[in-house]
Amino acid sequence: MSAAPAPGAVPPSDGDRDSGSAVDPSPTVGPSPSDSADAVAAATRGLHGLSAELTARVPQLLEAMRSVGTGPELHFTLDRICETAAELADARYAAIGVVSEGGEGLSDFVHHGVDEETVTRIGRLPDGHHGLLGALIHEPDPLRLVDLADDPRACGLPAHHPPMRTFLGVPIRVQGEIFGNLYLAEKRGGAEFNDYDLNMVRVLATEAGIAIGNARLYESARQRERWIDGSVAVTTALLSGGDAEEALQVVAEQARHLSGSAAGLVLLPAEEGGMEIVAVSSDRPSQALGVIIPAESEIIAELLAGAAVFVDDLATDPRVLTRVAHDYGPAMMLPLQSDGRVLGTLVTPRARGARPFTETERTLAAQFASQAALALMMAEAQRDRERLAVYEDRDRIARDLHDLVIQRLFATGMMLESAQRRSVVPEVRVGVGKAVDELDVTIQEIRTAIFALQQGPAEAPSGLRTRVLREINMAAVPLGFKPTHHFVGAVDSLVGELTAKNLIAALREALSNAFRHARAARIDVIVDATVALPDGRRGVRLTVADDGVGIPEGGRRSGLKNLKRRAESLGGDSWYGQGMGEDGGGTTVVWEGPH
């Protein structure tokens, strides 16, 4: 058995031995076709005058060079290169280790020849931080070994790894920079990798660099296209005039999908300081909605100052002051700022142990956040204009109710009282008296509605009972009647602020749906603060029942989905069923959460 060359040494080819020179270093690959042709010509220079064995393998090499560039996607290209290299050198195993952006390890490892069951038993793939693969990252030169175990840099194979003895490693360069290394192991028949194999694989590596460069450009273009489409979707959602919370949910979902993260979160400044999580998109149930990150957090201070924050591991970063982060690893935290104003924060964390975000991903995400912030600001201005128009309309309605309707009702009441005094029929006197009493009740309800119309959002009282009544009185104006209500338990003292805030939002959504879709003549609202949740905790239940037309088959249910998402974020639930109309007509919406 021949001795292996020194680690990192380049074995000479037959064509160069007469002159005593070493094999030419792997050429750099430029982006232009002429550069590519020069690189391949330089790599194949040693093929002239070689033996009949190598000459016979040239068609196989040409076919291999053609096949490596048959797919535009990067991972498909890497798989194809591994398979082709193994066939070309008659090797049992092949792999490509992709060097990370920082050059300190491997960001990806594509392999061929090892079945998935064995890969699962081996466990974690090589990361390139130590051993022979790590050494090849820092010394990107061709390497041929007779026995892996004899190299002092080798640290042994992990458990369940198939045995490997002979080894051939060749660097892959893309546009002059090291992309990674192509590894071959276990030449079939127990033979060693020879000079022919080395030259063939080096030519293939040169062509692979060209193919990888093209695949990278294609993937980069696709990636940018996806981020642009995501920005368009967010802008459309924010400016569509729909629910603001639904639009923020679109921002979180798009950011999670585009960045390949485990979750997407949108945070807005909280009234008491810090930032509150107002929208969550996750591939698993999350209780992050409504959580407030305190202002004492260093990260929150940086975000509110308009700086982006990138974290390698959320679970272990000492600056993170919330339990929500314990399940996540690398994360991007991007301020949603426009025109120097920070509107909120977009957070996209990946699972623990996942790869960190690349510079390209960070740049694209930052651009996405800027576009989302601009759309947020435009949507906010649009909502302000709409809110101003609503307030002006409410003032006009309140004035009309006070100046016209109540005055006419007073006049009608006085006419009825006069008729009652003149009537000599007892039944008529009693009937007119009841009518006058009904008019008095109606006048009181109209005055309550006027007060609600004239009350701004900043004047909303803090008690849950009062807030529920306010929502009911507000709904009475567009409905044309006042929903009945019933409270069970000490709702003001038992129900916490977070649950109360979400319950009011759920009540507003249910009453809005009843007004827009139900065509109901009666609505009952029940708030019960004495219920027991399925998990045994004490909670509050909101029930809104009507006698309307019910929910049609195939109708939109986005509002009901919002209710369920709100409840689940608190550890509760929401559902709907038959209403209180005849034969179960109408709809009953139930929302519950813990105190």
C-alpha positions in Angstrom: 0.0 0.0 0.0 1.4 3.4 -1.0 1.8 6.1 1.6 -0.6 8.9 1.8 0.7 12.4 1.0 1.1 14.9 3.8 -2.1 16.5 5.0 -3.2 19.2 2.6 -0.6 18.3 0.0 -1.6 18.1 -3.6 -0.6 14.8 -5.3 1.1 15.2 -8.7 -0.6 14.0 -11.9 1.0 11.7 -14.5 1.2 14.6 -16.9 3.2 16.8 -14.5 5.6 14.2 -13.1 8.1 14.6 -15.9 8.6 18.2 -14.9 8.4 17.6 -11.2 5.6 20.1 -10.7 2.6 19.7 -8.4 -1.0 19.6 -9.6 -2.2 23.1 -10.5 -4.3 24.7 -7.7 -8.0 24.7 -8.2 -8.8 27.8 -10.3 -11.2 30.4 -9.2 -14.6 30.6 -11.0 -15.8 33.9 -12.3 -19.3 34.8 -13.3 -18.8 35.2 -17.0 -18.8 32.3 -19.5 -15.3 33.1 -20.7 -14.0 32.9 -17.2 -15.8 29.6 -16.7 -14.3 28.2 -19.9 -10.8 29.3 -18.8 -11.3 27.7 -15.4 -12.3 24.4 -16.9 -9.4 24.5 -19.4 -7.0 25.2 -16.6 -8.4 22.3 -14.6 -8.2 19.9 -17.6 -4.7 21.0 -18.7 -3.2 17.9 -17.0 -5.4 15.6 -19.1 -3.4 15.9 -22.3 -1.1 13.1 -22.9 -2.4 10.9 -20.1 -3.0 7.2 -20.3 -5.7 5.4 -22.1 -7.5 4.8 -18.9 -8.0 8.5 -18.2 -8.8 9.2 -21.9 -11.5 6.5 -21.7 -13.0 8.3 -18.7 -13.2 11.7 -20.4 -16.7 11.1 -21.9 -17.9 10.1 -18.4 -16.4 13.3 -17.1 -18.1 15.4 -19.8 -21.4 13.7 -19.0 -20.9 14.4 -15.3 -20.2 18.1 -16.0 -23.4 18.3 -18.0 -25.5 16.6 -15.4 -24.5 18.8 -12.4 -26.2 21.8 -13.8 -29.6 20.3 -14.6 -31.5 21.8 -11.8 -31.9 25.5 -10.8 -32.5 25.0 -7.1 -29.4 25.0 -4.9 -30.2 21.9 -2.7 -31.1 19.9 -5.8 -27.8 20.9 -7.4 -25.8 19.9 -4.4 -27.5 16.5 -4.3 -26.8 16.0 -8.0 -23.1 17.0 -7.5 -22.7 14.4 -4.7 -24.3 11.7 -6.7 -22.3 12.5 -9.9 -19.0 12.7 -8.0 -19.5 9.3 -6.4 -20.2 7.8 -9.8 -17.2 9.5 -11.4 -14.7 8.3 -8.8 -16.4 5.0 -8.1 -16.9 6.0 -4.4 -19.4 4.5 -2.0 -20.0 7.8 -0.2 -20.0 11.5 -1.1 -20.8 14.7 0.7 -20.6 18.5 0.3 -20.0 20.6 3.4 -21.2 24.2 2.8 -19.0 26.7 4.7 -20.9 29.2 6.8 -20.7 32.9 6.1 -18.3 33.5 8.9 -16.1 30.7 7.7 -16.0 29.1 11.2 -18.0 25.9 10.4 -20.5 24.3 8.1 -24.0 25.8 7.5 -25.2 22.8 5.5 -24.1 19.2 4.9 -25.4 17.3 1.9 -24.6 13.6 1.7 -25.0 10.6 -0.7 -24.7 6.9 0.0 -25.8 6.8 3.6 -29.5 5.7 4.0 -31.9 7.8 6.2 -32.2 5.2 8.9 -28.4 5.2 9.4 -28.5 9.1 9.4 -31.1 9.0 12.1 -29.1 6.6 14.3 -25.9 8.8 13.8 -27.8 11.9 15.0 -26.4 15.3 14.4 -24.7 16.0 11.1 -21.1 17.4 11.1 -20.8 21.1 11.9 -17.2 21.6 10.8 -16.0 23.0 14.1 -13.5 20.3 14.7 -11.8 17.3 13.2 -10.7 16.7 9.6 -13.7 18.5 8.1 -13.0 21.6 10.2 -9.4 21.6 9.2 -10.3 21.5 5.5 -12.4 24.7 6.0 -9.3 26.6 7.0 -6.9 24.7 4.6 -9.0 24.5 1.4 -6.6 22.4 -0.6 -7.1 19.0 -2.3 -6.5 16.2 0.2 -6.1 12.4 -0.5 -5.8 9.9 2.3 -5.2 6.1 2.3 -6.7 5.8 5.7 -8.7 8.4 7.5 -7.6 7.1 10.9 -3.9 7.9 10.1 -4.5 11.6 9.8 -3.7 13.4 13.1 -6.6 15.9 12.5 -9.2 13.1 12.4 -11.2 12.7 15.6 -12.9 9.4 14.7 -16.3 8.5 13.4 -19.4 8.8 15.6 -21.4 5.8 16.7 -23.4 4.0 14.1 -21.4 5.6 11.3 -20.5 3.3 8.4 -16.8 2.5 8.2 -14.7 4.7 6.0 -11.0 4.4 5.1 -10.0 6.0 1.9 -10.7 9.7 1.5 -10.6 12.4 -1.2 -11.4 16.0 -0.5 -11.6 18.9 -3.0 -12.6 22.5 -2.4 -15.4 24.1 -4.4 -15.1 27.7 -5.3 -17.9 30.0 -6.4 -16.9 33.3 -8.0 -13.4 33.1 -6.5 -14.6 32.3 -2.9 -14.6 29.1 -1.1 -18.2 27.7 -1.1 -17.4 24.4 0.6 -15.6 21.1 0.1 -16.5 18.0 -1.8 -15.7 14.8 0.1 -15.5 11.3 -1.3 -14.9 8.2 0.8 -14.5 4.4 0.4 -13.5 3.7 -3.2 -15.2 0.5 -4.3 -13.3 -2.7 -4.4 -11.0 -1.6 -1.5 -8.8 0.5 -3.9 -7.3 3.8 -3.2 -8.2 7.1 -4.9 -5.6 7.7 -7.5 -4.4 10.7 -9.5 -7.0 10.1 -12.2 -9.8 10.4 -9.6 -8.2 13.5 -8.1 -8.1 15.3 -11.5 -11.5 14.2 -12.5 -13.1 15.3 -9.3 -11.2 18.7 -9.4 -12.7 19.3 -12.9 -16.1 18.3 -11.6 -15.6 20.7 -8.6 -14.9 23.5 -11.0 -18.0 22.9 -13.0 -19.9 22.4 -9.7 -18.8 25.9 -8.6 -20.4 27.3 -11.8 -23.6 25.4 -11.3 -23.8 26.4 -7.6 -23.2 30.1 -8.5 -26.1 29.9 -11.0 -28.3 28.1 -8.5 -27.5 30.7 -5.8 -28.5 33.5 -8.2 -31.7 31.7 -9.0 -32.5 31.1 -5.4 -31.6 34.7 -4.4 -34.0 36.0 -7.1 -36.8 33.6 -5.9 -36.2 34.6 -2.3 -36.4 38.3 -3.1 -39.5 37.7 -5.1 -41.2 36.0 -2.2 -40.3 38.8 0.2 -41.7 41.4 -2.3 -44.9 39.3 -2.6 -45.1 39.2 1.2 -44.7 43.0 1.5 -47.5 43.4 -1.1 -49.8 41.1 0.9 -49.1 43.0 4.1 -49.7 46.4 2.5 -53.0 45.2 1.0 -54.1 43.8 4.3 -53.3 47.0 6.3 -54.9 49.4 3.8 -58.0 47.3 3.0 -59.9 49.0 5.8 -60.4 45.8 7.7 -59.8 44.9 11.3 -56.4 46.3 12.5 -55.7 43.1 14.5 -56.3 40.9 11.5 -53.9 43.0 9.5 -51.2 42.7 12.2 -51.8 38.9 12.2 -51.0 39.0 8.4 -47.7 40.8 9.2 -46.8 38.0 11.7 -47.8 35.2 9.4 -46.0 36.5 6.4 -42.8 37.2 8.4 -42.8 33.7 9.9 -43.3 32.1 6.5 -40.8 34.1 4.5 -38.0 33.9 7.1 -38.5 30.2 7.7 -39.0 30.8 11.4 -40.9 28.8 14.1 -43.0 31.9 15.0 -43.8 35.5 14.0 -44.7 38.1 16.6 -45.7 41.7 16.4 -45.2 43.9 19.4 -46.6 47.4 20.0 -45.8 49.9 22.8 -47.8 49.2 25.9 -49.5 51.9 27.9 -47.6 51.0 31.1 -44.3 50.9 29.3 -42.4 48.2 27.5 -44.0 46.4 24.6 -47.0 44.1 24.3 -47.3 41.1 22.0 -50.4 41.8 19.9 -50.2 39.3 17.1 -48.7 35.7 17.1 -48.2 33.3 14.2 -46.8 30.0 15.3 -46.6 26.4 14.1 -47.7 25.2 17.5 -50.1 26.6 20.2 -48.7 29.7 21.9 -49.7 31.7 25.0 -47.6 34.7 24.0 -50.5 36.9 23.0 -51.0 39.7 25.5 -47.6 39.2 27.2 -45.9 42.5 28.0 -42.1 42.7 27.7 -41.0 45.1 30.5 -39.3 48.4 29.7 -36.3 47.3 31.9 -35.3 44.9 29.1 -32.1 46.1 27.3 -33.5 44.7 24.1 -36.7 46.7 24.3 -34.7 49.9 24.9 -32.7 49.2 21.8 -35.8 48.4 19.7 -37.6 51.6 20.9 -34.5 53.5 19.9 -34.9 52.2 16.4 -32.1 49.6 16.4 -32.4 46.1 15.0 -31.4 43.3 17.4 -30.1 39.8 16.3 -29.9 37.1 19.0 -28.1 33.8 18.6 -30.1 32.0 21.2 -33.2 33.6 22.8 -33.4 30.9 25.5 -30.0 31.7 27.0 -29.6 35.5 26.3 -29.5 37.3 29.6 -31.2 40.4 28.1 -34.4 38.5 27.5 -36.8 38.9 30.5 -39.8 36.8 29.4 -40.6 33.1 29.6 -42.0 33.2 26.0 -38.4 33.1 24.6 -37.4 29.9 26.4 -38.4 27.7 23.4 -36.5 29.5 20.7 -33.0 29.9 19.4 -31.8 32.4 16.7 -34.1 35.4 16.3 -34.4 38.6 14.4 -36.0 41.6 16.2 -36.7 44.4 13.8 -38.2 47.8 14.7 -41.2 48.8 12.7 -40.2 52.4 12.1 -41.1 55.0 9.5 -40.1 58.6 9.3 -38.1 58.3 12.5 -41.1 57.0 14.5 -41.0 53.5 16.0 -44.5 52.0 15.7 -43.7 48.5 17.0 -41.4 45.5 16.6 -41.4 42.4 14.4 -39.8 39.3 15.9 -39.0 36.1 14.0 -37.5 33.4 16.2 -36.4 30.0 15.0 -36.4 26.8 17.0 -33.6 26.0 19.4 -30.6 24.5 17.5 -31.8 25.8 14.1 -29.3 27.6 11.8 -28.8 31.3 12.4 -30.1 33.9 9.9 -27.8 34.8 7.1 -26.9 38.4 6.1 -29.2 38.2 3.1 -32.1 37.1 5.3 -31.4 39.9 7.7 -31.3 42.4 5.0 -34.5 41.2 3.3 -36.3 41.0 6.7 -35.3 44.6 7.5 -36.6 45.8 4.2 -39.9 43.9 4.8 -40.2 45.5 8.3 -39.7 48.9 6.8 -42.4 48.3 4.2 -44.7 47.0 6.9 -44.1 50.0 9.1 -44.9 52.4 6.2 -48.1 50.5 5.6 -48.9 50.6 9.3 -48.5 54.4 9.4 -50.6 54.8 6.3 -53.3 52.5 7.7 -53.2 54.4 11.0 -53.7 57.7 9.2 -56.5 56.2 7.2 -58.2 54.9 10.4 -57.8 58.3 12.0 -59.6 59.9 9.2 -62.4 57.3 9.3 -62.6 57.6 13.1 -62.9 61.4 12.8 -65.7 61.0 10.3 -67.4 58.5 12.7 -67.1 60.9 15.6 -68.5 63.8 13.6 -71.4 61.5 12.5 -72.0 60.4 16.1 -72.1 64.0 17.3 -74.6 64.8 14.6 -76.8 61.8 15.5 -76.5 62.7 19.2 -77.7 66.3 18.5 -80.5 65.1 16.3 -81.6 62.6 19.0 -81.6 65.3 21.6 -83.0 68.2 19.7 -85.6 66.3 17.6 -86.4 62.9 18.8 -86.5 63.5 22.6 -88.5 66.8 22.1 -91.1 65.0 20.0 -91.3 62.2 22.5 -91.8 64.7 25.3 -94.5 66.4 23.3 -96.2 63.1 22.5 -96.0 62.2 26.2 -97.7 65.4 27.2 -100.5 64.9 24.6 -101.1 61.4 26.0 -101.2 62.7 29.6 -103.7 65.3 28.5 -105.8 62.7 26.8 -105.6 60.4 29.8 -107.0 63.1 32.1 -109.9 63.8 29.8 -110.8 60.1 29.3 -113.7 58.7 31.3 -113.1 55.0 30.3 -110.9 53.3 33.0 -109.4 50.9 30.5 -108.3 53.7 28.2 -106.8 55.7 31.2 -104.8 52.6 32.2 -103.6 51.9 28.6 -102.6 55.5 28.0 -100.7 55.5 31.4 -98.7 52.5 30.3 -97.9 54.1 27.0 -96.6 57.2 28.8 -94.4 55.0 31.1 -93.0 53.3 28.0 -92.2 56.7 26.5 -90.3 57.7 29.7 -88.2 54.5 29.5 -87.5 55.1 25.8 -86.4 58.7 26.6 -84.0 57.4 29.2 -82.6 54.8 26.8 -82.1 57.5 24.1 -80.3 59.7 26.6 -78.0 56.8 27.5 -77.3 56.3 23.8 -76.6 60.0 23.4 -74.1 59.8 26.3 -72.4 56.8 24.7 -72.2 58.6 21.4 -70.6 61.6 22.9 -68.1 59.7 25.0 -64.6 59.3 23.5 -62.5 56.1 23.8 -60.1 57.8 26.3 -63.1 58.3 28.7 -63.9 54.6 28.9 -64.4 53.6 32.5 -62.2 50.9 34.0 -64.8 48.5 35.5 -65.6 45.5 33.4 -69.3 45.8 34.1 -69.4 49.4 33.0 -67.4 48.6 29.9 -69.8 45.8 29.0 -72.8 48.2 29.4 -71.1 50.8 27.3 -70.6 48.3 24.5 -74.2 47.3 24.7 -75.4 50.9 24.6 -73.1 51.6 21.7 -74.5 48.6 19.8 -78.1 49.7 20.5 -77.9 52.6 18.1 -77.1 50.7 14.9 -79.2 47.7 16.0 -82.3 49.7 16.6 -82.9 48.1 20.0 -80.9 47.5 23.2 -79.6 44.0 23.9 -80.6 42.6 27.3 -77.8 41.8 29.7 -77.1 39.8 32.8 -74.1 39.6 35.1 -73.2 36.6 37.3 -70.6 37.0 40.0 -68.4 39.9 41.0 -67.1 40.5 37.5 -65.2 43.7 38.4 -63.2 42.2 41.2 -62.6 38.6 39.8 -61.7 39.3 36.2 -58.1 40.5 35.5 -57.3 43.3 33.1 -55.8 41.1 30.3 -58.8 38.8 30.2 -61.2 41.8 30.6 -59.7 43.6 27.7 -60.0 40.5 25.5 -63.5 39.8 26.7 -64.6 43.4 25.6 -63.0 42.8 22.2 -64.9 39.5 21.9 -68.2 41.2 22.9 -67.6 44.0 20.4 -66.9 41.4 17.6 -70.0 39.4 18.5 -72.3 42.4 18.6 -70.8 43.7 15.3 -71.4 40.3 13.6 -75.0 40.3 14.9 -75.6 43.8 13.5 -74.0 43.1 10.1 -75.2 39.5 9.5 -77.8 38.2 11.9 -80.9 40.5 11.2 -81.9 39.7 14.8 -84.8 41.2 16.8 -83.4 40.2 20.1 -79.9 39.7 21.6 -79.0 38.5 25.1 -75.6 39.1 26.7 -74.5 37.2 29.7 -71.2 37.6 31.6 -70.6 34.8 34.1 -67.5 35.2 36.3 -68.2 32.0 38.3 -67.5 29.3 35.7 -65.0 26.5 36.0 -62.8 25.9 32.9 -62.1 22.3 31.6 -58.7 22.3 33.3 -60.2 23.2 36.7 -59.2 26.9 36.7 -61.8 29.6 37.6 -62.8 31.7 34.6 -65.3 34.1 33.0 -67.7 33.2 30.2 -69.3 35.6 27.8 -72.4 34.4 26.0 -74.0 36.4 23.2 -77.2 34.8 21.8 -79.6 36.2 19.1 -82.7 35.0 17.2 -81.4 36.0 13.7 -80.8 34.0 10.6 -77.8 32.0 11.9 -74.5 31.4 10.2 -74.9 30.3 6.5 -73.0 27.3 5.1 -69.8 28.4 3.5 -70.0 31.9 5.0 -67.0 33.8 6.2 -65.9 33.0 9.7 -62.9 35.3 10.2 -64.5 37.0 13.1 -65.2 33.8 14.9 -61.6 32.7 14.2 -60.4 35.9 15.9 -62.5 35.1 18.9 -61.1 31.6 19.2 -57.5 32.8 18.7 -58.0 35.4 21.5 -59.4 32.8 23.9 -56.7 30.2 23.2 -53.9 32.7 23.7 -55.2 33.1 27.3 -55.7 29.4 27.8 -59.5 29.5 27.2 -61.7 28.6 24.2 -64.5 29.9 22.0 -67.3 28.2 20.1 -70.7 28.9 18.6 -74.0 27.0 18.3 -77.8 27.4 17.8 -79.4 30.7 18.9 -82.5 31.5 20.9 -84.9 31.8 18.0 -87.7 29.5 17.1 -86.4 25.9 16.6 -82.9 27.0 17.5 -82.8 29.8 15.0 -80.0 32.4 15.3 -76.6 32.0 16.8 -75.1 31.7 20.2 -71.4 32.7 20.6 -69.5 31.6 23.7 -66.1 33.0 24.7 -64.3 32.0 27.9 -61.0 32.6 29.5 -59.3 32.3 32.9 -59.6 35.1 35.5 
